[in-house]
C-alpha cells in the first residue's frame, strides 16, 4: 500500500468517525432548533399556504436544508413535518463525509442528499441540477461560515419566487430589540398579541 493511499484511507476513517460523533452529540442543538421551529410553526404554515397559492407549479414544491450535517434533523424532524407539503427535501452539507453518513443512516425516498458549499459553491450549477426551492432551512450554520453575507446571498439565489427561508444562527444581538422589531412588522405583529 502506498503512503498516499494509506493517508487517504486514514483520513476517510477519521471523517467517517467524525460524522458518527457529530450525529451522536448534536442532540441539544437539534432540540433547540426544533423548539424554535415549533415556536414559529403557525405563522410559517400560513406563509406556506401563500407561497403555494401564488405558485404556477402544478406539482408540490421542494424544500432545502442547508448544512444538514449527518442528516438527523432533516430525517427526524423536517421530513415528518413537511412530507405532505413538498415533493422532496434536498439536504446539503459542505462535508462529503456528512453526506455519506446521511445517505447511509437517514435515507428516504423523499430526501436527496448532496454536497454544497453555501459560501464558495457553484450555486448556478446546483440550481440547474435541483431547481429552486419554496423554502430553505438553515439551522446553526451562519455563525460558522467565513462570509455570512455571501452565504445569505447564495441562499437567496436558491429561493423560488415568493419562497421563504427559515434561518437560525447564534450571534450577539439584543433580543429585546429583535422582538420589538418583529412585533412591529406587518408580517409578524398579529402574533405579538
N, C-alpha and C positions, 0 to 999 in steps of 0.2 A: 504494500500500500504506500502510495507516495505521501510526502509531507502535506501537499496541497489537499488531497482527498481526505487525509486524516484530520486536518484542520477544519475542512468544510463539514465533515461528519460530526466533529466535536461541537462546532457552532450550531449545527442543526439540532443536536441533542439538547444543548442549552436553551435554544429558542423554544423547543417543544416543552421543556420543563418550565420555562418562564411563562408560557401560555397557560399551562396547567396551574401554576402557582397563582397567576393573575386571576384565573377563573375561580379558584378556591378562596381567595382572600378579599375579593372586591364586594362581598355581600353588603357591608354597611353603606357603600356608595350607591349600590343598586337600590337598597331600601330607601335612602333619602331621595334618590331620583324618582322612585315610584311614588313616594309621598307627595312630591311637588307635582308630578303628573296628575295624581288623583285630585289635588287641590284645584287644578285648573281644568279638569276634565269637562265640566259642564259648559264652560264658555268655549272650550276648544271644539266640542262636538257641534255647537251651534255654528261655529265658523266653518266646520267641515261641511255642514249641510249647504252653506252658502257657496262654498267652492264647487261642490258637486252640481248645484243648481245652475251655476254660471258656466259650467264646462260644456264644450261641444263634443267631448269624447263620449261615445256610447258605452265603452267599457269602463269598469271601475278604475279609479286612479291607482297609482303606485306611490309608496312611501319610501323614504330613505333614512337609514340610521347611520350617521357619520361617526366614526370611531367606535364601532361596535365591540371592539376588544375580542374576547373569546366567544361572543355571541349569546351569553346567558340572558342579558336583559332583552335583547331582540326576541329570542325564542320564548322566554318565560313570561314576559310582560307585554311587549308590543304586539306580538303575533296573536295571542288570545284576545286582546283588547280590540284590535283593528282588522282581524281576519275577514270579517263580514263586510268591511268598508273599503277594502282595497284588493286589487288583483294579486299584488305581491309586495313584499318588503325587500328592498335591496339594502344589504348591510355591508358597510365598508370599513376597512381599517388600513392604516399605513403599513402595519407589520404583517408580512406574509405568514409568519408563524401563528398569529392570532386567527387569521382567516382559515388556515389549515385546521386548527383546533376547532373552530366554529363549524366548519363543514363536517368534521368527524363526529362531534358531540352534540351539535344543535341543528342538525339538518331537518328541513321540512320543505315540502313541495312549493310552499308559498314564500320561501325565503331564498334569495340569491345572494351569496357571499362573494365579495370581490375586493381586491386591493385598490386603495385610492389614497393618495396624499392630498389632503384638502388644501394645503398651502402651495405645494410645488407640483402637484399632479396635473396631467393633461385633462382639464375639465371638459373641453370641447369634444375630445375623443370619447370620454366617458358618457357624455350626453348622446353622442351618435350611437353608442353601443346600447345604452339603457333607456334613453329618453329623459323627459323632465318629470318632476315629482310634485304631487299635490301637497305633500307635507314632508319636511325634512326635520328629523330629530337629531340633536347632538347633546349628549349628556357628559358633562365634566371633561371637555376637551380643550376649549379655547384658552384656558389658563396654562396649558402645557405647550401650545404651539409658538413658534418663533415670531410669527406675524399674524396676530388675530384679525387684524383689519383685512388682510388678504384672504384669510380663511372665510370671513363673513362675506366678502365679495364673491368668492367662489361658491359659497352656499347659495347666494342669490342667483347665480348663473344656473344652478340646478333646479330652481323652482319653476314650476309651470305658471302660466298667467293665473293670477288670483290664488296662487299657492301660499303656504304659510310655513313658518319654521317654529320649532319649539326647542330653545337652546338653554341649557343650564351650565353655568360655569362659575367658578369661585373668583371673587375679586373683592377688594376693599371698597365697598360703596356704602354710603349712608342709607340703610334700608328704609328709614322713615321717609326720606326724600323720594325714594323709588316708589314706595307705597302711595305717597301723596300724588305723585305724577300719574300712577296707574288709576287711582281713584278719580282723578280729574279728566282723564282721557275719555273721548267719546266712546271708544270701543269697550272700555272696562268699567266705566262709572256705575253702570247698572248693577254690578256685582259688589260694589263697595258699600251698599246699604246695610 
